[in-house]
């Protein structure tokens, strides 16, 4: 069983995470003969603190701990992909090092997997630990993306899930450079079971997700999960063009019948402003998709591994 743990400047949290997971394993499997063989794959996403040093110290006492060091900070989505590529287990569970993904849920998830489920989702039944702004933004995001997405994603299910080796192999074949893992996790399908849990508060350290990063991730999610916005503006543009042609025909008829009126400055400015704003918005939307195409066609790797230890 591979536990994939992306870390970025989490030197204070790593020891707490290892201790908490080991305690949960001991409590969940009283019969030590039944304990699955775990590996802890930490992906150091270009940390600037002593995160890698702490992991190496822990590795000296626990050979289950493995370290993948990226050459710089590539972001959590890329770091998680690096961890899944390195996972050697029959199944893998991505986890946050801040213990907001409860380790005591590992046993129920593994039991559900042994029942034949290929993917086991952990759904947050209560998000009271998040701020009001984050809860509101999350609720709006899930509603928006499930309204327009080609493949809806599960509400309030983050990266904390269990993947069978079959699912891992499919995920590792994905070539997207603009990663929105929640969308990819839903796209692969497979027999899925959902387990609900109450998300605890962060036990140590501070979140690295700033509002701008969350908004950027939301845009990536929307543009990588569907092309419906482009289709909407294609249809809307066609309707506006038809309306403009009809209005032009009416003006020609009106002028030939009643003569030329003094043009109204206000009505002219309203029309120009509306159509100009619509054009700029549409160009911006096309630019979002075009930027994703440009990133993809460059063919650069999603991440760069500086070193791997313990494999």
C-alpha positions as CSV (number, residue, x, y, z in Angstrom):
1,X,0.0,0.0,0.0
2,X,1.6,3.3,-1.2
3,X,0.9,6.5,0.8
4,X,1.7,9.4,-1.6
5,X,2.4,12.6,0.4
6,X,3.4,15.8,-1.5
7,X,5.2,18.2,0.8
8,X,6.3,21.8,0.4
9,X,8.0,23.5,3.4
10,X,6.5,21.1,5.8
11,X,9.5,20.3,8.0
12,X,7.5,20.7,11.2
13,X,4.7,18.4,10.0
14,X,6.5,15.3,8.7
15,X,7.2,13.7,12.1
16,X,3.7,14.3,13.3
17,X,2.3,12.7,10.2
18,X,4.5,9.6,10.5
19,X,3.6,9.1,14.1
20,X,-0.1,9.6,13.5
21,X,-0.2,7.2,10.6
22,X,1.8,4.5,12.5
23,X,-0.6,4.9,15.5
24,X,-3.6,4.6,13.2
25,X,-2.2,1.5,11.6
26,X,-1.5,-0.2,15.0
27,X,-5.0,0.6,16.2
28,X,-6.7,-0.4,12.9
29,X,-5.0,-3.8,12.7
30,X,-4.7,-5.3,16.2
31,X,-3.4,-8.5,14.6
32,X,0.0,-7.5,13.3
33,X,0.0,-10.4,10.9
34,X,-2.8,-8.7,8.9
35,X,-1.1,-5.3,8.6
36,X,-0.6,-4.4,4.9
37,X,2.9,-3.6,3.8
38,X,3.0,0.2,3.6
39,X,5.4,2.5,1.9
40,X,5.5,6.3,2.6
41,X,6.4,8.2,-0.6
42,X,7.1,11.8,0.2
43,X,7.4,14.1,-2.8
44,X,9.4,17.2,-1.9
45,X,8.1,19.9,-4.2
46,X,11.1,22.2,-4.1
47,X,10.9,23.0,-0.4
48,X,13.1,25.8,0.9
49,X,13.3,24.6,4.5
50,X,14.6,21.4,6.1
51,X,11.8,19.2,4.8
52,X,14.1,16.9,2.9
53,X,16.6,16.7,5.7
54,X,13.9,15.6,8.2
55,X,12.6,12.9,5.8
56,X,16.2,11.6,5.3
57,X,16.6,11.4,9.1
58,X,13.4,9.5,9.4
59,X,14.5,7.2,6.6
60,X,17.4,6.0,8.7
61,X,15.0,4.5,11.2
62,X,12.2,3.4,8.9
63,X,13.0,1.9,5.5
64,X,9.4,2.2,4.5
65,X,9.9,5.9,4.0
66,X,11.0,7.0,0.4
67,X,11.8,10.4,-0.9
68,X,11.2,11.9,-4.4
69,X,12.9,15.4,-4.6
70,X,11.8,17.6,-7.5
71,X,14.2,20.1,-8.9
72,X,12.0,23.1,-8.0
73,X,8.4,23.9,-7.0
74,X,6.1,22.5,-9.7
75,X,2.8,22.7,-7.7
76,X,0.8,20.1,-5.8
77,X,-0.9,18.7,-8.9
78,X,2.5,17.8,-10.5
79,X,4.0,16.6,-7.2
80,X,1.0,14.2,-6.7
81,X,1.5,12.9,-10.3
82,X,5.2,12.3,-9.5
83,X,4.2,10.3,-6.4
84,X,1.8,8.2,-8.3
85,X,4.4,7.4,-10.9
86,X,6.7,6.3,-8.2
87,X,4.2,4.2,-6.2
88,X,5.0,0.5,-6.3
89,X,2.0,-0.8,-4.2
90,X,-1.0,-2.7,-5.3
91,X,-3.0,0.4,-4.4
92,X,-2.1,4.0,-3.5
93,X,-3.6,6.7,-1.2
94,X,-2.7,10.3,-1.7
95,X,-2.6,12.1,1.6
96,X,-1.9,15.6,3.0
97,X,0.8,15.8,5.5
98,X,-1.2,18.2,7.7
99,X,-3.4,15.3,9.0
100,X,-6.6,16.8,7.6
101,X,-6.8,13.5,5.8
102,X,-7.5,11.2,8.8
103,X,-5.1,8.2,8.9
104,X,-7.8,6.2,10.8
105,X,-9.8,6.1,7.6
106,X,-7.1,3.9,5.9
107,X,-8.6,0.7,7.3
108,X,-12.2,1.4,6.0
109,X,-10.8,2.5,2.6
110,X,-8.7,-0.6,2.3
111,X,-11.6,-2.8,3.4
112,X,-13.8,-1.2,0.7
113,X,-11.0,-1.9,-1.9
114,X,-10.7,-5.5,-0.9
115,X,-14.5,-5.8,-1.5
116,X,-13.7,-5.2,-5.2
117,X,-13.9,-1.4,-5.6
118,X,-11.2,0.0,-7.8
119,X,-11.5,3.6,-6.5
120,X,-12.6,4.5,-2.9
121,X,-13.4,8.2,-2.4
122,X,-13.3,9.9,0.9
123,X,-16.0,12.6,1.0
124,X,-16.0,15.5,3.4
125,X,-19.4,15.3,5.2
126,X,-18.7,18.5,7.2
127,X,-16.4,21.4,6.1
128,X,-16.9,23.5,9.2
129,X,-13.1,23.5,9.7
130,X,-12.7,25.6,6.5
131,X,-13.3,29.3,6.4
132,X,-16.7,30.7,5.3
133,X,-15.0,32.1,2.2
134,X,-13.4,28.8,1.2
135,X,-16.6,26.9,1.8
136,X,-18.6,29.3,-0.3
137,X,-16.0,29.3,-3.1
138,X,-15.9,25.5,-3.0
139,X,-19.6,25.1,-3.2
140,X,-19.9,27.5,-6.1
141,X,-17.0,25.8,-7.9
142,X,-18.5,22.3,-7.6
143,X,-21.9,23.6,-8.9
144,X,-20.4,25.4,-11.8
145,X,-18.0,22.6,-13.0
146,X,-20.7,19.9,-12.6
147,X,-23.1,22.0,-14.6
148,X,-20.8,22.3,-17.6
149,X,-18.2,19.5,-17.3
150,X,-18.1,16.6,-19.7
151,X,-17.6,14.3,-16.7
152,X,-19.0,15.6,-13.4
153,X,-16.6,15.4,-10.4
154,X,-17.6,14.2,-6.9
155,X,-18.7,17.0,-4.6
156,X,-16.4,17.6,-1.6
157,X,-14.0,14.8,-2.5
158,X,-10.4,16.0,-2.6
159,X,-7.2,14.1,-3.4
160,X,-7.7,11.8,-0.5
161,X,-8.8,8.6,-2.2
162,X,-7.6,5.0,-2.7
163,X,-6.7,3.9,-6.2
164,X,-6.2,0.3,-7.3
165,X,-3.1,-0.5,-9.4
166,X,-5.4,-0.6,-12.5
167,X,-6.5,3.0,-11.8
168,X,-3.0,4.2,-11.1
169,X,-1.7,2.8,-14.4
170,X,-4.4,4.7,-16.3
171,X,-3.6,7.9,-14.4
172,X,0.1,7.5,-15.2
173,X,-0.8,7.4,-18.9
174,X,-2.4,10.9,-18.8
175,X,-0.3,13.4,-20.7
176,X,-2.0,16.7,-19.7
177,X,0.5,19.3,-18.6
178,X,-2.2,21.5,-17.1
179,X,-3.2,19.1,-14.4
180,X,-6.5,19.2,-12.6
181,X,-6.3,15.8,-10.8
182,X,-9.9,15.8,-9.5
183,X,-11.1,15.9,-13.0
184,X,-8.8,13.2,-14.1
185,X,-9.8,11.0,-11.1
186,X,-13.4,11.3,-12.1
187,X,-12.7,10.8,-15.8
188,X,-11.1,7.4,-15.5
189,X,-14.3,5.8,-14.1
190,X,-14.1,2.3,-12.6
191,X,-16.2,0.9,-9.8
192,X,-16.2,3.4,-7.0
193,X,-17.3,3.5,-3.4
194,X,-17.6,6.7,-1.3
195,X,-16.9,6.9,2.4
196,X,-17.8,10.0,4.4
197,X,-15.8,11.6,7.1
198,X,-15.5,14.8,9.0
199,X,-12.4,16.8,8.0
200,X,-10.4,18.0,11.0
201,X,-8.6,21.2,11.4
202,X,-4.9,21.4,10.3
203,X,-2.8,20.1,13.1
204,X,0.5,21.8,12.3
205,X,1.9,24.4,9.9
206,X,0.0,26.7,7.6
207,X,-1.8,26.1,4.4
208,X,0.1,26.8,1.2
209,X,-3.1,27.4,-0.8
210,X,-3.5,31.1,-1.2
211,X,-6.7,32.6,-2.7
212,X,-5.0,33.4,-6.1
213,X,-3.7,29.8,-6.3
214,X,-7.2,28.4,-5.6
215,X,-8.7,30.7,-8.3
216,X,-6.0,29.6,-10.7
217,X,-6.8,26.0,-10.0
218,X,-10.5,26.6,-10.5
219,X,-9.8,28.1,-13.9
220,X,-7.6,25.1,-14.8
221,X,-10.4,22.8,-13.7
222,X,-13.0,24.5,-15.8
223,X,-10.9,24.8,-18.9
224,X,-9.4,21.3,-18.7
225,X,-12.7,19.5,-18.0
226,X,-14.9,20.9,-20.8
227,X,-15.0,22.9,-24.0
228,X,-18.6,24.0,-23.4
229,X,-17.8,27.6,-22.7
230,X,-16.3,27.9,-26.2
231,X,-19.5,26.4,-27.7
232,X,-21.7,28.8,-25.6
233,X,-19.9,31.8,-27.0
234,X,-20.0,30.4,-30.5
235,X,-23.8,30.2,-30.3
236,X,-24.1,33.5,-28.6
237,X,-21.9,35.2,-31.1
238,X,-24.0,33.7,-33.9
239,X,-27.2,35.0,-32.3
240,X,-25.7,38.5,-31.9
241,X,-24.5,38.5,-35.5
242,X,-28.0,37.6,-36.7
243,X,-29.5,40.3,-34.5
244,X,-27.0,42.8,-35.9
245,X,-27.9,41.8,-39.5
246,X,-31.6,42.1,-38.7
247,X,-31.1,45.6,-37.1
248,X,-29.1,46.7,-40.1
249,X,-31.8,45.7,-42.5
250,X,-34.4,47.5,-40.3
251,X,-32.2,50.7,-40.4
252,X,-32.0,50.6,-44.2
253,X,-35.8,50.2,-44.5
254,X,-36.4,52.9,-41.9
255,X,-34.0,55.3,-43.6
256,X,-35.6,54.7,-47.1
257,X,-39.1,55.1,-45.7
258,X,-38.8,58.0,-43.1
259,X,-35.4,59.6,-43.9
260,X,-32.4,60.1,-41.7
261,X,-32.8,60.9,-38.0
262,X,-30.2,62.7,-35.8
263,X,-28.1,59.8,-34.5
264,X,-28.2,59.2,-30.7
265,X,-24.9,59.3,-29.0
266,X,-26.0,57.3,-26.0
267,X,-27.5,54.4,-27.9
268,X,-24.4,54.3,-30.1
269,X,-22.1,54.1,-27.1
270,X,-24.2,51.5,-25.4
271,X,-24.0,49.3,-28.5
272,X,-20.3,49.8,-29.1
273,X,-19.5,49.2,-25.4
274,X,-21.6,46.1,-25.2
275,X,-20.2,44.5,-28.3
276,X,-16.6,45.6,-27.5
277,X,-16.8,44.1,-24.0
278,X,-18.3,40.9,-25.4
279,X,-15.5,40.6,-27.9
280,X,-12.8,41.1,-25.3
281,X,-14.4,38.6,-22.9
282,X,-14.6,36.0,-25.7
283,X,-11.0,36.6,-26.7
284,X,-9.9,36.2,-23.1
285,X,-11.8,32.9,-22.9
286,X,-10.2,31.7,-26.2
287,X,-6.9,32.8,-24.8
288,X,-7.3,30.6,-21.7
289,X,-7.8,27.5,-23.9
290,X,-5.0,28.6,-26.3
291,X,-2.6,28.9,-23.4
292,X,-3.3,25.3,-22.4
293,X,-2.7,24.2,-26.0
294,X,0.6,26.1,-26.1
295,X,1.8,24.5,-22.8
296,X,0.8,21.1,-24.1
297,X,2.5,21.3,-27.5
298,X,5.8,22.4,-26.0
299,X,6.2,18.8,-24.8
300,X,8.1,19.7,-21.6
301,X,7.9,17.2,-18.8
302,X,5.3,17.8,-16.1
303,X,8.0,17.8,-13.4
304,X,11.7,17.2,-13.1
305,X,13.0,14.7,-10.5
306,X,16.3,15.8,-8.9
307,X,16.8,12.6,-6.9
308,X,15.0,9.5,-5.6
309,X,15.9,7.8,-2.4
310,X,14.8,4.4,-1.0
311,X,13.4,2.9,-4.2
